[in-house]
């Protein structure tokens, strides 16, 4: 019995102590800990704003953050290139393609709009390059420039171009349906087209090149073939659609084709500078396309001008033609100005 009374006493003491603590807390409540939530809100607010010094550094002139304006004489440059192409019988699409690709690379949407406005007046009377079909061709060229220039320049230039032509009545007929979506039904066909294009450009070294790229990074050839050559650089199947097909139909995307894709590559790489080995590869890629007869298949749909365009590509692929291609890109780059920032000797003045 004494032991039981001792346990009861201990229990009573514990209850009394708990009651005292409870009354003390009621008289002096602890402040609620909102500081963690408030700190999170403060951090979130600070992360949503850039400091003036950071903004100034991002937009520092030496970093060339903006797009290049169209120089006053850019129309003269395009006109001279078109005239020389006509005199040398290179066809209409090659000069339009090289001019557009160089302009995308040099990051000048304003100059691209000038080019688009000039094309109807500078192409042959039999040309099927209407304002609508020219716009679709330029958009397709810009898309393929992603593989050589990266995504941002194409995003910005295509966006500004679309905005710049929006006021034309024919702009309502621009294509809106995508053509490059990969699905379980077409994934094998996309991969096959990419492999065929790769082999067409780099034969007989296509296998060795894949192995060499894999030494740099095992996923490098996987990405190049699986994300660029297949889904982007190789034209998707569009119900037999070829170059032109006469008047551009509503909602019909442009077609660049095998040979002009090589022209895009050469123009982009030449304009950006610093990638001479790749320029050489794609000059040979243009020549191989002609050797393989790709140009004959591409332009067969152009009833009035197909033969002339195909013959023009053959001339363009020769030494004299390739020199003219490079010099034409150089002329555009000289007019617009290099848009790749040069860092040597330049410092931010913030």
C-alpha positions as CSV (number, residue, x, y, z in Angstrom):
1,X,0.0,0.0,0.0
2,X,2.8,2.5,0.7
3,X,4.2,1.9,-2.8
4,X,0.8,2.5,-4.4
5,X,0.3,5.8,-2.5
6,X,3.8,6.9,-3.7
7,X,2.8,6.3,-7.3
8,X,-0.4,8.3,-6.9
9,X,1.6,11.2,-5.4
10,X,4.0,11.2,-8.4
11,X,1.1,11.1,-10.8
12,X,-0.6,14.1,-9.0
13,X,2.7,16.1,-9.1
14,X,3.1,15.5,-12.8
15,X,-0.5,16.7,-13.5
16,X,0.0,19.8,-11.4
17,X,3.3,20.6,-13.2
18,X,1.6,20.1,-16.6
19,X,-1.3,22.4,-15.6
20,X,1.2,25.1,-14.4
21,X,3.1,25.0,-17.7
22,X,-0.2,25.2,-19.7
23,X,-1.3,28.3,-17.7
24,X,2.1,29.9,-18.2
25,X,1.9,29.4,-22.0
26,X,-1.6,30.9,-22.0
27,X,-0.4,34.0,-20.2
28,X,2.8,34.4,-22.4
29,X,2.1,32.8,-25.8
30,X,5.1,32.2,-28.1
31,X,5.0,34.3,-31.3
32,X,4.0,32.3,-34.3
33,X,6.9,31.5,-36.6
34,X,5.9,33.3,-39.8
35,X,9.5,34.3,-40.5
36,X,10.2,31.3,-42.7
37,X,7.2,32.0,-45.0
38,X,8.0,35.7,-45.1
39,X,11.6,35.0,-46.0
40,X,10.5,32.7,-48.8
41,X,8.2,35.5,-50.2
42,X,11.1,38.0,-50.0
43,X,13.4,35.6,-51.8
44,X,10.8,35.0,-54.5
45,X,10.3,38.7,-55.0
46,X,14.0,39.4,-55.2
47,X,14.5,36.5,-57.7
48,X,11.8,38.0,-60.0
49,X,13.7,41.2,-60.5
50,X,17.1,42.0,-62.0
51,X,19.4,44.6,-60.4
52,X,20.2,47.7,-62.6
53,X,23.8,46.6,-62.7
54,X,22.9,43.1,-63.9
55,X,20.6,44.5,-66.6
56,X,23.3,46.9,-67.7
57,X,25.8,44.0,-68.0
58,X,23.3,41.8,-70.0
59,X,22.7,44.7,-72.4
60,X,26.3,45.9,-72.6
61,X,27.1,47.1,-76.1
62,X,30.3,45.0,-76.4
63,X,28.1,41.9,-76.0
64,X,25.9,42.9,-78.9
65,X,22.6,41.8,-77.2
66,X,20.3,43.2,-79.9
67,X,19.5,42.2,-83.5
68,X,21.4,43.8,-86.4
69,X,19.5,46.6,-88.3
70,X,19.2,46.6,-92.0
71,X,22.0,48.7,-93.5
72,X,20.8,51.4,-95.9
73,X,22.5,49.8,-98.9
74,X,21.4,46.2,-98.2
75,X,18.9,46.3,-101.1
76,X,21.8,47.1,-103.4
77,X,23.8,44.1,-102.1
78,X,20.9,41.7,-102.7
79,X,20.2,43.3,-106.1
80,X,23.8,42.8,-107.2
81,X,23.8,39.2,-106.0
82,X,20.6,38.5,-107.9
83,X,22.0,40.2,-111.1
84,X,25.2,38.1,-110.9
85,X,23.2,34.9,-110.4
86,X,21.1,35.7,-113.5
87,X,24.2,36.6,-115.6
88,X,25.9,33.4,-114.5
89,X,22.7,31.4,-114.9
90,X,22.7,30.0,-111.4
91,X,18.9,30.2,-111.1
92,X,16.7,32.1,-108.7
93,X,16.4,29.8,-105.7
94,X,20.1,29.5,-105.0
95,X,20.7,33.3,-104.6
96,X,17.5,33.7,-102.5
97,X,18.6,30.8,-100.3
98,X,22.1,31.9,-99.7
99,X,21.0,35.5,-99.0
100,X,18.3,34.3,-96.6
101,X,20.6,31.9,-94.7
102,X,23.4,34.5,-94.4
103,X,20.8,37.1,-93.1
104,X,19.4,34.7,-90.5
105,X,23.0,34.0,-89.4
106,X,23.8,37.7,-89.1
107,X,20.7,38.2,-87.0
108,X,19.0,40.9,-89.1
109,X,15.2,40.5,-89.4
110,X,14.9,43.9,-90.9
111,X,17.3,42.9,-93.7
112,X,15.3,39.7,-94.2
113,X,12.1,41.7,-94.8
114,X,14.0,43.8,-97.4
115,X,15.1,40.6,-99.1
116,X,11.5,39.3,-99.2
117,X,10.2,42.5,-100.7
118,X,12.8,42.4,-103.4
119,X,12.5,38.8,-104.6
120,X,9.4,39.3,-106.9
121,X,11.2,42.1,-108.8
122,X,14.5,40.3,-109.0
123,X,13.5,36.8,-110.1
124,X,12.8,35.8,-113.7
125,X,9.3,36.3,-115.2
126,X,8.7,32.6,-115.2
127,X,9.6,32.2,-111.5
128,X,7.0,30.7,-109.2
129,X,8.3,32.7,-106.3
130,X,5.3,34.7,-105.4
131,X,5.3,36.8,-102.1
132,X,3.5,33.9,-100.4
133,X,5.8,31.1,-101.7
134,X,8.9,33.3,-101.0
135,X,7.8,33.8,-97.4
136,X,7.3,30.1,-97.0
137,X,10.7,29.4,-98.5
138,X,12.4,31.9,-96.2
139,X,10.6,30.4,-93.1
140,X,11.8,26.9,-94.1
141,X,15.3,28.2,-94.6
142,X,15.2,29.8,-91.2
143,X,14.1,26.6,-89.6
144,X,17.0,24.7,-91.1
145,X,19.4,27.4,-89.9
146,X,18.8,26.0,-86.4
147,X,21.2,23.2,-87.1
148,X,24.0,25.6,-88.0
149,X,23.3,28.7,-85.9
150,X,21.4,27.5,-82.9
151,X,17.8,28.1,-81.9
152,X,17.7,31.7,-80.6
153,X,18.5,33.5,-83.9
154,X,15.9,31.5,-85.7
155,X,13.3,32.2,-83.0
156,X,13.9,35.9,-83.0
157,X,14.3,36.4,-86.8
158,X,11.3,34.3,-87.7
159,X,9.2,36.0,-85.1
160,X,10.1,39.4,-86.4
161,X,9.7,38.3,-90.0
162,X,6.2,37.0,-89.3
163,X,5.2,40.2,-87.6
164,X,6.7,42.2,-90.5
165,X,4.6,40.6,-93.2
166,X,1.4,40.2,-91.2
167,X,-0.3,43.2,-92.8
168,X,-0.3,41.6,-96.3
169,X,-3.5,39.9,-97.3
170,X,-1.7,36.8,-98.5
171,X,-0.1,36.3,-95.0
172,X,-3.4,34.8,-93.9
173,X,-2.6,31.8,-96.2
174,X,0.7,31.0,-94.5
175,X,0.9,27.4,-93.3
176,X,-0.1,26.7,-89.7
177,X,0.0,22.9,-89.5
178,X,3.4,21.3,-88.4
179,X,5.0,18.8,-90.7
180,X,7.8,17.4,-88.5
181,X,6.1,15.8,-85.6
182,X,7.6,12.4,-84.8
183,X,5.3,9.6,-83.8
184,X,5.5,5.9,-83.3
185,X,4.1,5.6,-86.9
186,X,6.8,7.6,-88.6
187,X,9.9,7.4,-86.3
188,X,11.6,4.8,-88.4
189,X,11.0,6.8,-91.6
190,X,12.4,9.9,-90.0
191,X,15.5,8.1,-88.9
192,X,15.9,6.6,-92.3
193,X,15.7,10.0,-94.0
194,X,18.3,11.4,-91.7
195,X,20.7,8.5,-92.3
196,X,20.2,8.8,-96.1
197,X,21.0,12.6,-95.9
198,X,24.0,12.0,-93.8
199,X,25.4,9.4,-96.2
200,X,24.6,11.6,-99.2
201,X,26.7,14.5,-97.7
202,X,29.6,12.6,-96.2
203,X,30.0,9.5,-98.4
204,X,32.4,7.7,-98.4
205,X,33.4,8.8,-94.9
206,X,30.0,8.7,-93.2
207,X,30.9,5.8,-90.9
208,X,34.3,7.1,-89.9
209,X,32.8,10.5,-89.1
210,X,30.2,9.0,-86.8
211,X,32.9,7.1,-85.0
212,X,35.1,10.2,-84.7
213,X,32.1,12.3,-83.3
214,X,31.4,9.5,-80.8
215,X,35.0,9.8,-79.5
216,X,34.2,13.4,-78.6
217,X,31.0,12.4,-76.8
218,X,29.1,9.2,-77.3
219,X,25.8,11.1,-77.7
220,X,27.1,13.6,-80.2
221,X,26.4,11.6,-83.3
222,X,23.2,10.4,-81.7
223,X,21.9,14.0,-81.3
224,X,23.2,15.2,-84.7
225,X,21.5,12.4,-86.6
226,X,18.5,11.9,-84.4
227,X,17.6,15.6,-83.7
228,X,18.9,17.4,-86.8
229,X,19.5,15.3,-89.9
230,X,16.4,13.2,-89.4
231,X,13.7,15.5,-88.1
232,X,15.0,18.9,-89.5
233,X,17.5,18.9,-92.3
234,X,15.9,16.1,-94.3
235,X,12.6,17.3,-95.8
236,X,9.6,15.5,-94.4
237,X,7.2,13.7,-96.6
238,X,4.4,16.1,-97.7
239,X,2.3,14.1,-100.1
240,X,4.8,14.5,-103.0
241,X,5.1,18.2,-102.6
242,X,8.2,19.5,-104.4
243,X,9.6,23.0,-105.2
244,X,6.9,25.4,-106.1
245,X,4.3,23.3,-107.8
246,X,3.2,26.6,-109.5
247,X,1.1,28.9,-107.4
248,X,1.6,28.5,-103.6
249,X,-1.4,26.8,-102.1
250,X,-2.9,28.0,-98.9
251,X,-1.4,26.3,-95.9
252,X,1.5,24.7,-97.9
253,X,4.9,24.9,-96.3
254,X,8.0,25.7,-98.3
255,X,10.5,23.1,-99.5
256,X,14.2,23.6,-99.4
257,X,15.4,20.3,-100.8
258,X,18.7,18.4,-100.7
259,X,20.9,20.7,-102.8
260,X,19.6,24.0,-101.3
261,X,20.0,22.5,-97.8
262,X,23.8,22.4,-98.6
263,X,23.6,26.0,-99.8
264,X,22.0,26.9,-96.5
265,X,24.8,25.1,-94.6
266,X,27.6,26.8,-96.6
267,X,26.0,30.2,-96.2
268,X,25.4,29.9,-92.5
269,X,28.8,28.5,-91.7
270,X,30.6,31.1,-93.8
271,X,28.7,34.0,-92.3
272,X,29.4,33.0,-88.7
273,X,33.1,32.5,-89.3
274,X,35.5,30.3,-87.4
275,X,34.3,26.9,-88.8
276,X,36.3,26.4,-92.0
277,X,36.3,22.6,-91.8
278,X,32.5,22.5,-91.8
279,X,32.4,24.9,-94.7
280,X,34.6,22.5,-96.7
281,X,32.4,19.5,-95.7
282,X,29.2,21.2,-97.0
283,X,30.8,22.5,-100.2
284,X,31.5,18.9,-100.9
285,X,28.0,18.1,-99.8
286,X,26.6,20.4,-102.5
287,X,28.8,18.8,-105.1
288,X,27.8,15.3,-104.0
289,X,24.1,16.2,-104.3
290,X,24.7,17.1,-107.9
291,X,26.8,14.0,-108.6
292,X,23.9,11.9,-107.1
293,X,21.3,13.7,-109.3
294,X,19.3,15.1,-106.4
295,X,18.9,18.4,-108.1
296,X,17.1,16.8,-111.0
297,X,14.5,15.3,-108.7
298,X,14.0,18.4,-106.6
299,X,13.1,20.8,-109.4
300,X,11.0,18.4,-111.6
301,X,7.8,20.0,-110.2
302,X,8.7,23.4,-111.5
303,X,7.1,23.2,-115.0
304,X,8.3,26.6,-116.3
305,X,11.7,26.9,-114.6
306,X,12.6,23.4,-113.3
307,X,15.2,22.7,-116.0
308,X,16.9,26.1,-115.6
309,X,17.0,25.8,-111.8
310,X,18.6,22.3,-112.0
311,X,21.2,23.4,-114.6
312,X,21.9,26.4,-112.4
313,X,22.6,24.2,-109.4
314,X,25.1,22.2,-111.5
315,X,27.0,25.4,-112.4
316,X,26.8,26.6,-108.8
317,X,28.5,23.4,-107.6
318,X,31.6,24.0,-109.7
319,X,34.7,25.9,-108.5
320,X,33.6,29.2,-110.0
321,X,30.1,28.8,-108.6
322,X,31.2,27.9,-105.1
323,X,33.6,30.9,-105.1
324,X,30.7,33.1,-106.1
325,X,28.6,31.6,-103.3
326,X,31.2,32.4,-100.6
327,X,31.9,35.9,-101.9
328,X,28.2,36.7,-102.0
329,X,27.8,35.6,-98.4
330,X,30.9,37.7,-97.6
331,X,29.3,40.8,-99.2
332,X,26.1,40.4,-97.1
333,X,28.2,39.9,-93.9
334,X,30.3,43.0,-94.8
335,X,27.1,45.0,-95.2
336,X,25.2,43.8,-92.2
337,X,28.2,43.4,-90.0
338,X,29.3,40.4,-87.9
339,X,26.9,39.6,-85.2
340,X,29.0,37.2,-83.2
341,X,30.5,39.1,-80.3
342,X,34.3,39.5,-80.3
343,X,35.8,39.5,-76.8
344,X,39.5,40.2,-77.4
345,X,40.5,43.5,-75.9
346,X,36.9,44.6,-75.1
347,X,35.7,45.2,-71.6
348,X,32.4,46.1,-70.1
349,X,32.0,49.7,-69.1
350,X,29.3,49.5,-66.5
